[in-house]
């Protein structure tokens, strides 16, 4: 079980301090069944709640939030999108990243995500 507590603008998780706007988690990569062949990761519920709390209200399309993401050795900028079905956010994982990291649908991957304040 992962325990997270808030401490003066920092979060301590399993004894490690980190900035509140940075998250690290494992999640399954999945293929959207509709047109386009989009691949996504659904953020864990606790991280989605924290993101809603920390993110500034924006007028970005589809209520998306800009993020910086890393998996393996690959880092990229993208947006996460709220998902009514899961009550969480969806993180799209583009083909270039999947190819570099040799990722496939159904695979559990480690994600490091931070809010992009730029």
Protein Blocks (a to p, Z undefined) as FASTA:
>chain_A
ZZdddeehiaceehiacdfkbccddddddddfbehiiacddddfklmmmmmmmpccdfbe
hhiacddddehjbccdddddddfklopacddddfklmmmnopaehiacdddddddfZZ
